[in-house]
Amino acid sequence: MKYSAWSLLRGALVGQRNWSPAWRSPDPKPRYDAIVVGGGGHGLATAYYLAKNHGLTNVAVLERGWVGGGNTGRNTTIVRSNYLYPESARLYDFSLRLYEGLARELNFNIMLSQRGLVLLAHSRHDLDSMARWANAMRMNGIEAELLSREQVAALAPALDLSPEARLPVVGGFIQRRGGTARHDAVAWGYARAASKLGVDIIQDCEVRGFLQADGRAVGVETSRGPIHADRIGIAAAGHSSVLAKLAGFRLPVTSYALQALVSEPVKPLLDTVILSPGTGAYVSQSDKGEMVIGAMLDLFPSYAQRGSFAIEQAIVAATLAMFPAFSRLRMLRQWAGIVDVVHDSSPIIGATPVPGIYINCGWGTGGFKGIPVGGWTLAHVLATGKNHELAEPFQLQRFLTGRLIDEAAASGIAH
Ligand SMILES: Cc1cc2nc3c(=O)[nH]c(=O)nc-3n(C[C@H](O)[C@H](O)[C@H](O)COP(=O)(O)OP(=O)(O)OC[C@H]3O[C@@H](n4cnc5c(N)ncnc54)[C@H](O)[C@@H]3O)c2cc1C
């Protein structure tokens, strides 16, 4: 059914009992044209674009838990395209442009809020490097503005801008098209739209191995039995290297827990996103009023998907240095997701050493913003066997050739 104000009104007349499930939950078929492993945003977007852009509808998304239960449902929802290198600028800005039309396209309110993303400069050196960063963005055709201390003050009056602050703010820069989107809605919107086009979304279905014949993948072994397909896409974020190992190849991915926390809801106080690259802390206010606070990576690799007190303490200290008034806030929840960090902080999208298996991983701490383009480009290579031009520089091969795209500085949270 189409979601609209009319369907809400119609629902009001029948006690809101007119809603059908947003996507079908069929049993897996023995064979598909393509399988996507991972029901996060990237996997669901891949399935949607396979169906929509390439007419491939005999597709299954296999998710071991529930749709959006991985990093897609655990992230701090920031979208932006403020990267340094032309390859990344093209990739991330394509994604942001897809986000800008996504609610209408999917008929699902993803609550995109382009409230601007402000990066704080705490020293003259920060300002110099931000000037370089903003210039690089402009040369890549993406708007960016350097901000004086007074302009930052006008955007976020709750910030401590006194010269005595532990981290004095001397200015910053803003991407006004940056902001936030509702993470669950992105997953649900893609799931619903893909299902409508005929894709099977199969939850509670863990991939435990890959079926291979004559040196190529021909299917997967799952907790619900074998499923065959000649084209398999992996979009499993922090568990990509686990799946790669099952398939018999290695990835230059290290998995870490990344943490975040939210406060109790308060009245509107912050209508932009504030990020301090120097401390690794960033804050936005959700539509419910909670302060959503993002933290840095754990210092050691791990698959333990839970928060830890040490990181929480450090991030609360960094946040309070910026917003002393937040010391009164009570924290509601803290959690972690397992992110897939690659040495150059750029994603990997394309073929793997096993013919028939393609991968989309390595987004690390910043793949929510990349969901539309990650799905678009993985779908392209799955459907055509050829890399999408946007994904060409992001091949696994770059770790052999040395043509890395080092976006550590722009990744926001230090990798
Ligand atoms: C705390 C935190 C804050 C973040 N903040 C931001 C942010 O503000 N902005 C931003 O752009 N990015 C952010 N990120 C990163 C972003 O969340 C991820 O890069 C992105 O969600 C990855 O999407 P995905 O679909 O690849 O992975 P996921 O959503 O993790 O989906 C992968 C799915 O694969 C499934 N899976 C794994 N193994 C198997 C298997 N064997 N069989 C079947 N299914 C399997 C998992 O259950 C999971 O649902 C953050 C991450 C975290 C943890």
The ligand as an SDF file (V2000), in Angstrom:
LIG
                    3D

 53 58  0  0  0  0  0  0  0  0999 V2000
   28.2130    3.5860   16.8570 C   0  0  0  0  0  0  0  0  0  0  0  0
   28.2960    3.7950   15.3690 C   0  0  0  0  0  0  0  0  0  0  0  0
   28.1310    5.0650   14.8510 C   0  0  0  0  0  0  0  0  0  0  0  0
   28.1950    5.2680   13.4740 C   0  0  0  0  0  0  0  0  0  0  0  0
   27.9010    6.5020   12.9870 N   0  0  0  0  0  0  0  0  0  0  0  0
   27.8490    6.7080   11.6520 C   0  0  0  0  0  0  0  0  0  0  0  0
   27.4360    7.9670   11.1380 C   0  0  0  0  0  0  0  0  0  0  0  0
   27.0670    8.8820   11.8860 O   0  0  0  0  0  0  0  0  0  0  0  0
   27.4260    8.1440    9.7930 N   0  0  0  0  0  0  0  0  0  0  0  0
   27.8190    7.1680    8.9330 C   0  0  0  0  0  0  0  0  0  0  0  0
   27.8330    7.3860    7.7270 O   0  0  0  0  0  0  0  0  0  0  0  0
   28.1620    5.9200    9.3950 N   0  0  0  0  0  0  0  0  0  0  0  0
   28.1960    5.6780   10.7250 C   0  0  0  0  0  0  0  0  0  0  0  0
   28.5390    4.4390   11.2170 N   0  0  0  0  0  0  0  0  0  0  0  0
   28.9100    3.3730   10.2790 C   0  0  0  0  0  0  0  0  0  0  0  0
   27.6890    2.7430    9.6430 C   0  0  0  0  0  0  0  0  0  0  0  0
   26.7520    2.3930   10.6300 O   0  0  0  0  0  0  0  0  0  0  0  0
   28.0680    1.4920    8.8510 C   0  0  0  0  0  0  0  0  0  0  0  0
   29.1810    1.7540    8.0070 O   0  0  0  0  0  0  0  0  0  0  0  0
   26.9060    1.0380    7.9860 C   0  0  0  0  0  0  0  0  0  0  0  0
   25.7270    0.9610    8.7340 O   0  0  0  0  0  0  0  0  0  0  0  0
   27.2120   -0.2910    7.3810 C   0  0  0  0  0  0  0  0  0  0  0  0
   26.0360   -0.7770    6.7780 O   0  0  0  0  0  0  0  0  0  0  0  0
   25.9800   -2.2560    6.3130 P   0  0  0  0  0  0  0  0  0  0  0  0
   24.6600   -2.4820    5.6940 O   0  0  0  0  0  0  0  0  0  0  0  0
   27.1960   -2.5530    5.4950 O   0  0  0  0  0  0  0  0  0  0  0  0
   26.2060   -3.0860    7.6450 O   0  0  0  0  0  0  0  0  0  0  0  0
   25.1780   -3.6230    8.7480 P   0  0  0  0  0  0  0  0  0  0  0  0
   24.0520   -2.7030    8.9700 O   0  0  0  0  0  0  0  0  0  0  0  0
   26.0080   -4.0190    9.9290 O   0  0  0  0  0  0  0  0  0  0  0  0
   24.5760   -4.8980    8.0420 O   0  0  0  0  0  0  0  0  0  0  0  0
   25.3250   -6.0840    7.8740 C   0  0  0  0  0  0  0  0  0  0  0  0
   24.3960   -7.2200    8.1970 C   0  0  0  0  0  0  0  0  0  0  0  0
   25.0470   -8.4410    7.8740 O   0  0  0  0  0  0  0  0  0  0  0  0
   24.5380   -9.4090    8.7460 C   0  0  0  0  0  0  0  0  0  0  0  0
   25.4350  -10.5650    8.7460 N   0  0  0  0  0  0  0  0  0  0  0  0
   26.6830  -10.6620    9.2460 C   0  0  0  0  0  0  0  0  0  0  0  0
   27.1510  -11.9020    9.0760 N   0  0  0  0  0  0  0  0  0  0  0  0
   26.1740  -12.6110    8.4460 C   0  0  0  0  0  0  0  0  0  0  0  0
   26.0520  -13.9460    8.0130 C   0  0  0  0  0  0  0  0  0  0  0  0
   27.0400  -14.8340    8.1880 N   0  0  0  0  0  0  0  0  0  0  0  0
   24.9110  -14.3270    7.3980 N   0  0  0  0  0  0  0  0  0  0  0  0
   23.8750  -13.4470    7.2060 C   0  0  0  0  0  0  0  0  0  0  0  0
   23.9390  -12.1700    7.6260 N   0  0  0  0  0  0  0  0  0  0  0  0
   25.0700  -11.7630    8.2260 C   0  0  0  0  0  0  0  0  0  0  0  0
   24.4810   -8.6820   10.0890 C   0  0  0  0  0  0  0  0  0  0  0  0
   23.5780   -9.3060   10.9900 O   0  0  0  0  0  0  0  0  0  0  0  0
   24.0470   -7.2860    9.6690 C   0  0  0  0  0  0  0  0  0  0  0  0
   22.6570   -7.0650    9.8340 O   0  0  0  0  0  0  0  0  0  0  0  0
   28.4820    4.1790   12.5960 C   0  0  0  0  0  0  0  0  0  0  0  0
   28.6660    2.9100   13.1180 C   0  0  0  0  0  0  0  0  0  0  0  0
   28.5430    2.7040   14.4880 C   0  0  0  0  0  0  0  0  0  0  0  0
   28.7110    1.3110   15.0260 C   0  0  0  0  0  0  0  0  0  0  0  0
  1  2  1  0
  2  3  1  0
  2 52  2  0
  3  4  2  0
  4  5  1  0
  4 50  1  0
  5  6  2  0
  6  7  1  0
  6 13  1  0
  7  8  2  0
  7  9  1  0
  9 10  1  0
 10 11  2  0
 10 12  1  0
 12 13  2  0
 13 14  1  0
 14 15  1  0
 14 50  1  0
 15 16  1  0
 16 17  1  0
 16 18  1  0
 18 19  1  0
 18 20  1  0
 20 21  1  0
 20 22  1  0
 22 23  1  0
 23 24  1  0
 24 25  2  0
 24 26  1  0
 24 27  1  0
 27 28  1  0
 28 29  2  0
 28 30  1  0
 28 31  1  0
 31 32  1  0
 32 33  1  0
 33 34  1  0
 33 48  1  0
 34 35  1  0
 35 36  1  0
 35 46  1  0
 36 37  1  0
 36 45  1  0
 37 38  2  0
 38 39  1  0
 39 40  1  0
 39 45  2  0
 40 41  1  0
 40 42  2  0
 42 43  1  0
 43 44  2  0
 44 45  1  0
 46 47  1  0
 46 48  1  0
 48 49  1  0
 50 51  2  0
 51 52  1  0
 52 53  1  0
M  END
$$$$
